[in-house]
Amino acid sequence: MKAPRLRLPPSPIEHSAEGRALVFSGFAVAVLAIVIYGQDYVVPVIGVAAAGAGNVVSYRERSLKRGFWRQAFLATLVFGALFYVVADSSLALFGGVLPQANFAILLVAITSFDLKTRRNCYSSLWISLAILYLAAVYAWDYTFAVLVAMWAACLAGFWLASHLERIGARLAAPRRALAFAALATLGLGALAFVALPQPAGVPISPLIVSLPNFTSFRGDIESPALPLVQIAGDPAGATKSVDLHFRGRLGDAPVMYVRTGAPAYWRGLVFDTYRGGVWTAGIQGYREMQPYVPPRFLPAAPPDNLGTFVQTYRVLRPLPGVIDAAYPVESLYAPVAALREDAYGTFHTPEALKPGQTYSVVSYLPNLTPAVLRADGTLDRLPDHLRLYLDTGAMSARAAELAAQVTAGAGSYYDRVIALTSYLQRTYAYNLNLPPVPAGRDPVDWFLFDVKTGYCEQFATAETLMLRSLGIPARLVSGYATGDYDPVLNQAVVREHDAHAWVEVWFAHHGWVPVDPTPGVSPLAATQFPSHWAAGGVAKLIPHLTLGVPMAALGSLGVLGALPAALAIAVAVVVAFAWVRRRPWTRRRRPAPGENELLRLYERAQRRMGRRRAPPETPREYCEAMRAGELSELTDAVNEGVYAGRWPTPERVREMASGVPAKSRRRL
Amino acid sequence: MKPTPRVVGAVALWLVLEWYGATSEVSWLFLLGAWVAALVVVCAAYAWWNRSGLLLHLSVAAVRRGEGSPVEQLPDSLLAHGPLPEPVFEGDGLDLEVGLDAPRGPRGPAWVSGSVAGRRIQLGVGLVPRTGWRATQSLGAARRGVIGASGWRIGTSDPLAFFAGTRACADGEIALVLPRFASLRERHEARELEASVAAPRSGAGSEMFGVREYRPGDSLRRIHWRSSARHGELVVREYEPPGLRTLAILLDPAPPSTELADQVARLAASEAWDCVMDGGRVALWAPGAEPVNPTRDLWSVLEWLARYPDAASDGSAATSPPRGEEVVVVTASPNVDLIEAAELSRHRRGWVVGDAEVTTDVPLERVGTRWPL
């Protein structure tokens, strides 16, 4: 028995030149996005040129049968492109920035020489969308929305052109209705985007192909908080420690973009040992892992967590090979040869991160509220592996006494932590222009009792040691604060001055909990619950909308500042004048009941008689000329209405309608 | 309005965008998805709006005269009272005007489809302006009878064809193709002689015949002032002369074939033409059919013959044959009722089309289906 062949239903040949032009335009828009955001030029330019030629060839030969040798040649080219992407992504032979996007571009360019049917055109458009999606990995601004809108317009245009071609019509449509529909779509879509929740799902795991790995990790611990701590002679920032005696300058330059479902602290390195004003990491163990770290290799999910959220990082300047991410991590993927996890749960890459490099992390959203942590209870018996985090180093007794004094009134374990954090935030000032710590002085004592001002390291160090003096395990964490978070785009721009240090405190049932003693932020530095409603984010933005800056700008213009207002008034006056001129001021006479009905019936009767009444012809003459006795009643009614103003009732008109000839003679 | 497979595609695209958005938390994917979903909703509203306010227009735009068309012989006064825009005879070509009217404002896209004279027509348009949209389709040589429009539907959709639907239009008649005719005088000298005896139409009877231009000597009482004012010259009434002959044409109610029926209609039309041109009146009758009473209106005779034998086929009308000074029977089959009715008249003659065996004392002339004879 012969097995049935599984074939798609035949697709019609696409004859619409406009539709094909829009398909090509959609592809060009997607490629433009790759050029702008991927900064990749060679393959995109070749791809667009080839696709343009291919579309012309396909259109000209759309009705011809496919030739075997051309098909074979195109298939060979597709396999060549496949080889290219494998070679470029796995072996880095060509050094392409976006090998997947380049493959998709080449695929569209090759297949554009065989773009015969409507289904082929759809395929080209969908691959263009995939290219756009790949570009979105690098796109972090509103400009990208313009490209997306352009692509969507190309898709809609193709739908329109293809539909009109199918019904045999030229490319035309009611402009006003179309413009209204487009505006309604944009408005309704934007409203839906703002008002509807944006669900968070399980992220897509990448496809990993394991190749032989000869990775060698360089260096040991590198500070990700570059240039949080600057050590002379080490511009790359590689360091094993955080020295409180020195402070680097922090600029406004962006360090990385983070696309994230929730604003969080991007945690980097952890330090547990404090000696003489210098923090170091005491545990040196490592665990090597594949580029994709699935959840099963990572610690169990935190209790009562609120779910997960995804972050995608794009590095903008050379950074130490440390994976900054929101913690605790559920899984992560970094397109590097291998990863190394240190004893504190931080991941490292073999080499420094280069500009343009991206990685993705999925993090848990822990349920860390004051109520939950207060219910966590008191640490009754300290596990052995946490004793390291009670070492106060050479902290003075005076500082320990202050810690005890500040937390004397606090009842629970959590309250003591927060009491000390709040005390530091309340009592001490944040200042980046701090002079170097005087020789021989302990930086913590100097901060707590002398200058009473400092930056994040001073605050975090003081709190860590003071908590330890109270028997609460704590450690110092460095990384980046959230940065400039845009809740509509779900992304943050992290700059140099967002480099930060804070404290992690051990809770018996929740593990390490972030706490930030730096003034101006929440003491409990837990990741905020993500706003899955764009409207929530917009609402947050509203308080920041002030008239201060525009008014100041206008004020600086002096007398000329009146120009915008004068222009606005002038435009308003012109528009109002035009409206007054165009508005019909004469009130229309309201038709009598039955008038419209009767005149419509008379028009219909004339149509059905096959000839309209001539302008000089009276209704009576018309009736006689047409020899239509059945029209006499209607004619009398029209005459009586027009000349005597006595119109029949609508019911009477309906009765008369039954006497009108029902069938046309020569015209429907 | 029904959703098309494109809606499934759009919804699938929306779901894919939501899924990618949810798994990557790339917010513009949600925005794009929301736009796609909004597009579907807006297109549904557009399609609903576009569905209303369109009216089908079908008419004869022009007639291309076939070779030997009788129109050439028709005087202008006769043509002025003919069917609008102009009479169509068998063998003429037609330019059919198909269109849509949008009295409530521009609409589109829309398409129309249906059959005219057995030919399937489908046309589409992206924009139907307020003034309407028209397209012309050429139809070939027309056959006698009704050119009917059947199965016509107006299709509408939104611009992206997410939702589409059609609605049916009532069947109707586009045109009535009249039978060809030619003068048969030369074949009937006797009748020609009789016709020459008949007075021209300028008699002094009591029934108004028509109007004509004023000639010196006409009575001023006969001036038709209203028509004179309209034409800018004097026009007088014409009255029917007394004693004109009436020709009764008796037709076979059920010819065996369409070709034979066509020839019967042509012969009857030719007899009627000769009679009317001689100032006489014509009556048409077929057993069981609603007759045409004696008239000088050639068009009503031709229209009756155009529908022949459909007009005679129902057999429901039980009428007696008309009386006339002369009876002409035209048949393609030996119909007893027809022959008996003809035999009642003193002045009688007839035509037999085809091979029918007809036994009667009525003088018959046998012809085939070729035209002209």
HADDOCK unambig.tbl for C-alpha pairs under 7 A between the chains (distance, minus, plus):
assign (segid A and resid 156 and name CA) (segid B and resid 160 and name CA) 6.76 0.50 0.50
assign (segid A and resid 159 and name CA) (segid B and resid 160 and name CA) 5.13 0.50 0.50
assign (segid A and resid 160 and name CA) (segid B and resid 159 and name CA) 5.46 0.50 0.50
assign (segid A and resid 160 and name CA) (segid B and resid 160 and name CA) 4.80 0.50 0.50
assign (segid A and resid 163 and name CA) (segid B and resid 160 and name CA) 6.65 0.50 0.50
assign (segid A and resid 163 and name CA) (segid B and resid 161 and name CA) 6.35 0.50 0.50
assign (segid A and resid 164 and name CA) (segid B and resid 126 and name CA) 6.33 0.50 0.50
assign (segid A and resid 167 and name CA) (segid B and resid 111 and name CA) 6.56 0.50 0.50
assign (segid A and resid 167 and name CA) (segid B and resid 123 and name CA) 6.81 0.50 0.50
assign (segid A and resid 167 and name CA) (segid B and resid 124 and name CA) 4.93 0.50 0.50
assign (segid A and resid 168 and name CA) (segid B and resid 123 and name CA) 6.22 0.50 0.50
assign (segid A and resid 168 and name CA) (segid B and resid 124 and name CA) 5.09 0.50 0.50
assign (segid A and resid 169 and name CA) (segid B and resid 124 and name CA) 4.81 0.50 0.50
assign (segid A and resid 169 and name CA) (segid B and resid 125 and name CA) 4.37 0.50 0.50
assign (segid A and resid 169 and name CA) (segid B and resid 126 and name CA) 5.63 0.50 0.50
assign (segid A and resid 170 and name CA) (segid B and resid 125 and name CA) 6.53 0.50 0.50
assign (segid A and resid 170 and name CA) (segid B and resid 126 and name CA) 6.19 0.50 0.50
assign (segid A and resid 171 and name CA) (segid B and resid 126 and name CA) 6.24 0.50 0.50
assign (segid A and resid 172 and name CA) (segid B and resid 126 and name CA) 4.77 0.50 0.50
assign (segid A and resid 172 and name CA) (segid B and resid 127 and name CA) 5.51 0.50 0.50
assign (segid A and resid 173 and name CA) (segid B and resid 108 and name CA) 5.88 0.50 0.50
assign (segid A and resid 173 and name CA) (segid B and resid 109 and name CA) 6.46 0.50 0.50
assign (segid A and resid 173 and name CA) (segid B and resid 126 and name CA) 4.91 0.50 0.50
assign (segid A and resid 173 and name CA) (segid B and resid 127 and name CA) 4.48 0.50 0.50
assign (segid A and resid 174 and name CA) (segid B and resid 106 and name CA) 6.05 0.50 0.50
assign (segid A and resid 174 and name CA) (segid B and resid 107 and name CA) 6.08 0.50 0.50
assign (segid A and resid 174 and name CA) (segid B and resid 108 and name CA) 6.29 0.50 0.50
assign (segid A and resid 174 and name CA) (segid B and resid 127 and name CA) 5.57 0.50 0.50
assign (segid A and resid 181 and name CA) (segid B and resid 42 and name CA) 6.33 0.50 0.50
assign (segid A and resid 184 and name CA) (segid B and resid 42 and name CA) 6.89 0.50 0.50
assign (segid A and resid 185 and name CA) (segid B and resid 35 and name CA) 6.33 0.50 0.50
assign (segid A and resid 185 and name CA) (segid B and resid 38 and name CA) 5.28 0.50 0.50
assign (segid A and resid 185 and name CA) (segid B and resid 39 and name CA) 5.26 0.50 0.50
assign (segid A and resid 185 and name CA) (segid B and resid 42 and name CA) 6.14 0.50 0.50
assign (segid A and resid 186 and name CA) (segid B and resid 35 and name CA) 6.37 0.50 0.50
assign (segid A and resid 188 and name CA) (segid B and resid 38 and name CA) 5.73 0.50 0.50
assign (segid A and resid 189 and name CA) (segid B and resid 31 and name CA) 7.00 0.50 0.50
assign (segid A and resid 189 and name CA) (segid B and resid 34 and name CA) 4.69 0.50 0.50
assign (segid A and resid 189 and name CA) (segid B and resid 35 and name CA) 4.20 0.50 0.50
assign (segid A and resid 189 and name CA) (segid B and resid 38 and name CA) 5.06 0.50 0.50
assign (segid A and resid 190 and name CA) (segid B and resid 31 and name CA) 6.82 0.50 0.50
assign (segid A and resid 192 and name CA) (segid B and resid 34 and name CA) 5.90 0.50 0.50
assign (segid A and resid 193 and name CA) (segid B and resid 30 and name CA) 6.54 0.50 0.50
assign (segid A and resid 193 and name CA) (segid B and resid 31 and name CA) 5.38 0.50 0.50
assign (segid A and resid 193 and name CA) (segid B and resid 34 and name CA) 5.66 0.50 0.50
assign (segid A and resid 198 and name CA) (segid B and resid 22 and name CA) 6.85 0.50 0.50
assign (segid A and resid 198 and name CA) (segid B and resid 30 and name CA) 6.88 0.50 0.50
assign (segid A and resid 199 and name CA) (segid B and resid 22 and name CA) 5.26 0.50 0.50
assign (segid A and resid 200 and name CA) (segid B and resid 22 and name CA) 4.38 0.50 0.50
assign (segid A and resid 200 and name CA) (segid B and resid 23 and name CA) 6.21 0.50 0.50
assign (segid A and resid 200 and name CA) (segid B and resid 25 and name CA) 6.74 0.50 0.50
assign (segid A and resid 201 and name CA) (segid B and resid 22 and name CA) 4.83 0.50 0.50
assign (segid A and resid 201 and name CA) (segid B and resid 23 and name CA) 4.73 0.50 0.50
assign (segid A and resid 202 and name CA) (segid B and resid 23 and name CA) 5.43 0.50 0.50
assign (segid A and resid 203 and name CA) (segid B and resid 23 and name CA) 4.15 0.50 0.50
assign (segid A and resid 203 and name CA) (segid B and resid 24 and name CA) 6.02 0.50 0.50
assign (segid A and resid 204 and name CA) (segid B and resid 23 and name CA) 6.21 0.50 0.50
assign (segid A and resid 260 and name CA) (segid B and resid 25 and name CA) 6.82 0.50 0.50
assign (segid A and resid 261 and name CA) (segid B and resid 25 and name CA) 5.72 0.50 0.50
assign (segid A and resid 310 and name CA) (segid B and resid 24 and name CA) 6.28 0.50 0.50
assign (segid A and resid 310 and name CA) (segid B and resid 25 and name CA) 6.40 0.50 0.50
assign (segid A and resid 489 and name CA) (segid B and resid 27 and name CA) 5.53 0.50 0.50
assign (segid A and resid 489 and name CA) (segid B and resid 28 and name CA) 6.84 0.50 0.50
assign (segid A and resid 490 and name CA) (segid B and resid 27 and name CA) 6.17 0.50 0.50
assign (segid A and resid 610 and name CA) (segid B and resid 84 and name CA) 6.52 0.50 0.50
assign (segid A and resid 665 and name CA) (segid B and resid 173 and name CA) 6.42 0.50 0.50
assign (segid A and resid 666 and name CA) (segid B and resid 59 and name CA) 6.80 0.50 0.50
assign (segid A and resid 666 and name CA) (segid B and resid 173 and name CA) 5.88 0.50 0.50
assign (segid A and resid 666 and name CA) (segid B and resid 174 and name CA) 4.79 0.50 0.50
assign (segid A and resid 666 and name CA) (segid B and resid 175 and name CA) 5.01 0.50 0.50
assign (segid A and resid 667 and name CA) (segid B and resid 58 and name CA) 6.05 0.50 0.50
assign (segid A and resid 667 and name CA) (segid B and resid 59 and name CA) 5.17 0.50 0.50
assign (segid A and resid 667 and name CA) (segid B and resid 173 and name CA) 6.70 0.50 0.50
assign (segid A and resid 667 and name CA) (segid B and resid 174 and name CA) 5.44 0.50 0.50
assign (segid A and resid 668 and name CA) (segid B and resid 57 and name CA) 6.33 0.50 0.50
assign (segid A and resid 668 and name CA) (segid B and resid 58 and name CA) 5.88 0.50 0.50
assign (segid A and resid 668 and name CA) (segid B and resid 172 and name CA) 6.13 0.50 0.50
